[in-house]
Amino acid sequence: MEEKDFEKLALETAGPVAEEGAEALAADLMEEGSAEAVEAAHDEENALDKNVRLLSPARMVARRFFRSKLSIIGLVIIVALILFSWLGPVVYNRWGEIEYDNGGRIDCTTADVTIADDGMDIEFTQVVETKEAVNSLAPMTSDHVFGTDVQGMDVFTRLMYGGRISLSISFIAVFAVTFLGVLFGGIAGYFGKKIDEVIMRICDILMCIPSLPIMLIVGTLFDSWGIDPQYRIYLLMLFLTFISWPGTARLVRGQILFLREQEYMVAAEAMGFSTSRKIFKHLVPNVLPQLIVSMTLSLGSMILSEATLSYLGLGVQAPYAAWGTMINIVTEDPNIMANYFNVWIPPGLCIILAVLGFNFIGDGLRDALDPKARR
């Protein structure tokens, strides 16, 4: 080795030793004959560094999340329900198959009618023919996996389309609630004082509103206004979103009140960053772990809310389907609840599975994102 190499090696191994002493250290290494030993130790250290794998925070969270069996079960359930709802009709689609028997299922009624015309009485017999669906409340067969409902429509197919509405409405409502909560909670937590007081008093008022009675009143108003039943559930969930964001806003406000006093926020203030940048680029990302958990757990609550509204007759109406609407059929005919379990039990099971799946995922994310949890 040349003298320059010894000087470089001395700089790397000396650590805090000043650069002026590098030549002296290199000379000592040459005199003692230990340069080869130091170089071998340095190579061994580099080899150990190559074997060390540094995990990013995202990979650490994913690793801890997938260690939980319940988290995996919840993820499998939700993915299965999404595939069932959106890809299922491609394979199995018997939507609205109402079959009629023109030979023997025609109900005829007659009535004698007399009409006075220019002083003359005209008598004739009116015949009314009514066709009845053959497969109304049909049993479970190879043609209809879960049988049919009162209108003769395949229950299994309606489950798929009902899942699309129930899941999509829940996702949209939760994202809207989160957006409003982050917006108003971030503003209240960062500015404080009078702005904080106004926003928090609005939250107090909204949290005192009884949601279910108000939703019943709003649904009745939609009926009187002639709102299309296909879109009524979306408007109801939008109204539910409007009165549900205070919980998320309080969560974000509490976190930001703590984070805005940290050192990196003082540095951002000294560098002259804009208010929006400090809130949405430095504060909100640090609240995301709590927000993700809150959103995941809220999805189950939104599915239950949609099912409740549909069960009360405020959701989508036939021929459109939602899981809550499919259960609502038992209120129309008690005989269906007692004797036709295949009509209302499958949508009830789908609701239970969806809520359990989101709750399992939420619990897993809460443990995975907790920095104080055991590694």
C-alpha positions in Angstrom: 0.0 0.0 0.0 1.1 3.5 -0.8 1.3 6.4 1.7 -1.8 8.0 0.3 -3.8 4.8 0.9 -2.6 4.8 4.5 -3.7 8.4 5.0 -7.2 7.6 3.6 -7.5 4.6 5.8 -6.4 6.6 8.8 -9.1 9.2 8.1 -11.8 6.5 7.8 -10.8 4.7 11.0 -9.9 7.7 13.1 -13.4 9.0 13.5 -13.2 12.3 15.3 -9.4 12.6 14.7 -8.6 15.9 13.0 -7.4 15.9 9.4 -4.1 17.4 10.4 -3.3 14.3 12.4 -4.0 11.9 9.6 -0.4 11.8 8.3 0.9 11.1 11.8 -1.6 8.3 12.3 -0.8 6.8 8.9 2.9 6.9 9.9 2.2 5.1 13.2 0.2 2.4 11.3 3.0 1.9 8.9 5.6 1.7 11.7 3.6 -0.8 13.7 2.8 -2.9 10.7 -0.9 -2.9 11.6 -2.1 -1.3 8.4 -3.2 -4.6 6.9 -5.1 -5.5 10.1 -7.0 -2.2 10.1 -7.8 -2.6 6.4 -9.2 -6.1 7.1 -11.3 -4.8 9.9 -12.6 -2.1 7.7 -13.5 -4.6 5.0 -15.3 -6.8 7.6 -17.3 -3.8 8.7 -18.4 -3.0 5.2 -19.4 -6.7 4.7 -21.5 -6.5 7.9 -23.2 -3.3 6.7 -24.2 -5.1 3.5 -26.0 -7.8 5.5 -28.0 -5.3 7.5 -31.4 -4.6 6.1 -33.0 -1.3 7.0 -36.8 -1.3 6.8 -38.7 1.8 5.9 -41.6 2.9 8.3 -44.2 1.7 5.7 -42.6 -1.8 5.5 -42.4 -2.0 9.2 -46.1 -1.2 9.5 -47.0 -3.7 6.8 -44.9 -6.4 8.5 -46.6 -5.8 11.9 -50.0 -5.7 10.2 -49.6 -9.0 8.5 -48.4 -10.7 11.7 -52.0 -10.4 13.1 -54.2 -13.3 12.0 -57.4 -11.2 12.5 -56.0 -8.5 10.2 -55.4 -11.0 7.5 -58.9 -12.5 8.0 -60.5 -9.0 7.8 -58.5 -8.1 4.7 -59.5 -11.4 3.0 -63.2 -10.8 3.9 -63.3 -7.3 2.4 -61.4 -8.2 -0.7 -63.7 -11.2 -1.2 -66.8 -9.0 -0.8 -65.4 -6.4 -3.3 -64.7 -9.1 -5.9 -68.0 -10.8 -5.3 -69.9 -7.5 -5.8 -68.0 -6.1 -8.8 -66.8 -9.2 -10.6 -69.5 -11.7 -9.6 -72.1 -10.5 -12.1 -69.7 -11.2 -14.9 -69.8 -14.9 -14.1 -73.3 -15.2 -12.6 -76.0 -12.8 -13.7 -79.7 -13.6 -13.5 -80.8 -10.1 -12.6 -84.5 -9.5 -13.1 -85.3 -12.9 -14.6 -89.1 -13.1 -14.1 -90.6 -16.0 -15.9 -94.3 -16.3 -16.8 -96.4 -19.4 -17.6 -98.9 -18.4 -20.3 -100.7 -21.7 -19.9 -101.8 -21.9 -16.4 -100.7 -18.9 -14.2 -103.1 -16.3 -15.7 -105.6 -14.8 -13.3 -108.8 -13.5 -15.0 -111.4 -11.3 -13.5 -114.7 -10.2 -15.1 -117.0 -7.4 -14.3 -120.3 -6.1 -15.9 -120.0 -2.4 -16.8 -122.8 -0.1 -17.9 -122.1 3.2 -19.6 -124.7 5.8 -20.4 -124.2 7.4 -23.8 -126.7 9.9 -25.3 -129.5 8.5 -23.3 -128.7 4.9 -24.2 -127.3 2.3 -21.7 -124.4 0.3 -23.1 -123.6 -2.9 -21.3 -120.4 -4.9 -21.7 -118.2 -7.3 -19.7 -114.7 -6.3 -18.8 -112.0 -9.0 -18.5 -108.8 -8.3 -16.7 -105.9 -10.8 -17.1 -103.0 -10.8 -14.6 -99.9 -12.8 -15.1 -98.2 -14.1 -12.0 -94.4 -14.9 -11.9 -93.8 -18.6 -11.7 -90.5 -18.3 -9.9 -91.8 -16.0 -7.1 -90.2 -17.2 -3.9 -88.7 -20.1 -5.7 -86.5 -22.5 -3.6 -82.7 -22.8 -3.9 -81.9 -24.8 -7.1 -79.1 -24.9 -9.6 -80.8 -22.2 -11.6 -81.2 -19.9 -8.6 -78.5 -20.5 -6.0 -80.3 -18.7 -3.2 -83.8 -18.9 -4.7 -85.8 -15.8 -5.7 -87.7 -13.1 -3.9 -91.3 -12.0 -4.1 -90.8 -10.4 -7.5 -89.1 -13.5 -8.9 -85.7 -11.9 -9.0 -82.6 -14.0 -8.2 -81.4 -13.4 -4.6 -77.8 -14.2 -5.4 -77.6 -11.7 -8.2 -79.2 -9.0 -6.1 -76.7 -9.7 -3.4 -73.9 -8.7 -5.8 -75.5 -5.5 -7.0 -76.6 -4.7 -3.5 -73.0 -5.0 -2.3 -71.9 -2.4 -4.9 -74.3 0.1 -3.5 -73.7 -0.6 0.1 -69.9 -0.7 -0.1 -69.6 2.3 -2.5 -71.9 4.5 -0.4 -70.0 3.6 2.7 -66.6 4.4 1.1 -67.9 7.8 -0.3 -69.4 8.8 3.0 -66.3 7.9 5.1 -64.0 9.8 2.7 -66.3 12.8 2.8 -66.4 12.8 6.6 -62.6 12.5 6.8 -62.2 15.4 4.4 -64.5 17.7 6.3 -63.0 16.6 9.6 -59.4 17.2 8.5 -60.3 20.6 7.0 -62.2 22.1 10.0 -60.1 20.2 12.6 -56.9 21.4 11.1 -58.0 25.0 10.9 -59.3 24.9 14.5 -56.2 23.3 15.9 -53.7 25.5 14.1 -55.3 28.9 14.5 -57.0 28.4 17.9 -58.6 31.3 19.8 -61.9 32.5 18.3 -61.7 30.4 15.2 -61.3 27.3 17.4 -64.2 28.4 19.6 -66.6 28.9 16.7 -65.7 25.5 15.0 -65.9 23.6 18.3 -69.3 25.1 19.1 -70.6 24.1 15.7 -69.3 20.6 16.4 -71.2 20.6 19.7 -74.4 21.5 18.0 -74.1 18.9 15.3 -73.2 16.2 17.8 -76.4 16.9 19.8 -78.6 16.3 16.7 -80.4 12.9 16.9 -79.4 11.4 13.6 -82.0 8.7 13.1 -85.1 10.8 13.7 -83.7 13.6 11.5 -82.9 11.1 8.7 -86.6 9.8 8.9 -87.8 13.4 8.5 -85.5 14.1 5.6 -86.5 10.9 3.9 -90.1 11.8 4.2 -89.3 15.2 2.7 -87.6 13.5 -0.2 -90.7 11.4 -0.8 -92.9 14.5 -0.9 -90.5 16.3 -3.3 -90.5 13.3 -5.7 -86.8 12.5 -5.4 -85.9 9.5 -7.6 -85.6 6.4 -5.2 -82.4 5.4 -7.0 -80.6 8.6 -5.8 -82.4 9.1 -2.5 -80.0 7.0 -0.5 -77.0 9.0 -1.8 -78.7 12.2 -0.7 -79.4 10.7 2.7 -75.8 9.6 3.2 -74.7 13.0 2.1 -76.8 14.5 4.9 -75.5 11.9 7.3 -72.0 13.0 6.3 -72.8 16.6 7.1 -73.7 15.8 10.7 -71.0 13.1 11.3 -67.7 15.0 10.7 -67.4 16.6 14.2 -65.9 13.4 15.7 -63.1 13.4 13.1 -62.6 17.2 13.5 -62.1 16.8 17.3 -59.5 14.0 16.7 -57.5 16.1 14.2 -57.8 19.2 16.4 -56.4 17.4 19.5 -53.4 16.0 17.6 -52.6 19.3 15.9 -52.7 21.2 19.2 -49.9 18.8 20.4 -47.9 18.8 17.2 -47.8 22.5 16.5 -45.5 23.1 19.4 -42.9 20.6 18.2 -39.4 21.7 17.0 -40.0 21.0 13.3 -43.0 23.3 13.4 -40.9 26.1 14.9 -38.4 25.5 12.1 -41.2 25.7 9.5 -42.4 29.0 11.1 -38.8 30.4 11.0 -38.4 29.4 7.3 -41.5 31.4 6.4 -43.7 28.6 5.0 -47.3 29.4 4.2 -50.1 28.4 6.6 -51.6 25.9 4.2 -48.2 24.2 3.7 -47.6 24.0 7.4 -51.1 22.5 8.1 -51.4 20.1 5.2 -47.8 19.1 4.6 -46.3 19.1 8.0 -49.2 18.6 10.5 -51.8 16.5 8.8 -49.3 13.8 7.6 -48.4 13.2 11.3 -52.1 12.7 12.1 -52.6 10.2 9.2 -52.1 7.0 11.4 -54.9 8.0 13.7 -57.1 9.0 10.7 -56.5 5.7 8.9 -57.6 3.8 11.9 -60.7 6.0 12.4 -61.7 5.7 8.7 -61.4 1.9 8.8 -63.5 1.6 11.9 -66.0 4.1 10.5 -66.6 2.1 7.4 -68.4 -0.6 9.4 -70.6 2.0 11.1 -71.5 3.5 7.7 -72.6 0.1 6.4 -74.8 -0.3 9.4 -76.3 3.2 8.9 -77.0 2.5 5.2 -78.6 -0.9 6.1 -80.7 0.7 8.8 -82.0 3.4 6.4 -82.7 0.9 3.7 -84.5 -1.4 6.2 -86.7 1.5 7.2 -87.7 2.0 3.6 -85.5 5.1 3.1 -82.9 3.5 0.9 -83.0 2.3 -2.7 -86.2 0.8 -4.0 -86.9 -2.2 -6.3 -85.7 -3.2 -8.8 -82.5 -1.6 -7.4 -81.0 -3.5 -4.5 -79.0 -2.9 -1.3 -78.3 -5.3 1.5 -80.6 -3.3 3.9 -83.4 -3.1 1.2 -83.3 -6.9 0.7 -83.8 -7.4 4.5 -86.7 -4.9 4.4 -88.8 -7.5 2.7 -89.6 -9.3 6.0 -91.5 -6.2 7.1 -93.9 -6.6 4.2 -94.8 -10.2 4.8 -94.2 -12.0 8.1 -94.5 -15.4 6.3 -91.3 -14.7 4.5 -89.4 -14.2 7.7 -90.8 -17.5 9.1 -90.5 -19.7 6.0 -88.1 -18.2 3.5 -84.8 -17.8 5.2 -83.0 -17.8 1.9 -84.4 -14.4 1.0 -83.2 -12.3 4.0 -80.4 -14.3 5.8 -77.8 -13.9 2.9 -77.9 -10.1 2.9 -77.8 -10.1 6.7 -74.7 -12.3 6.6 -73.0 -10.0 4.1 -73.6 -7.0 6.4 -72.1 -8.9 9.4 -69.1 -10.0 7.4 -68.4 -6.5 6.0 -68.6 -4.9 9.5 -66.4 -7.6 11.0 -63.9 -7.3 8.2 -63.5 -3.5 8.5 -63.3 -3.8 12.3 -60.5 -6.5 12.1 -58.6 -4.3 9.7 -59.0 -1.3 11.9 -57.8 -3.1 15.0 -54.8 -4.4 13.0 -53.9 -1.0 11.7 -54.2 0.5 15.2 -51.7 -2.0 16.6 -49.4 -1.7 13.6 -49.2 2.1 13.7 -48.8 2.3 17.4 -45.1 3.3 18.0 -45.3 2.1 21.6 -46.4 -1.4 20.7 -44.0 -4.3 20.9 -42.0 -4.7 17.8 
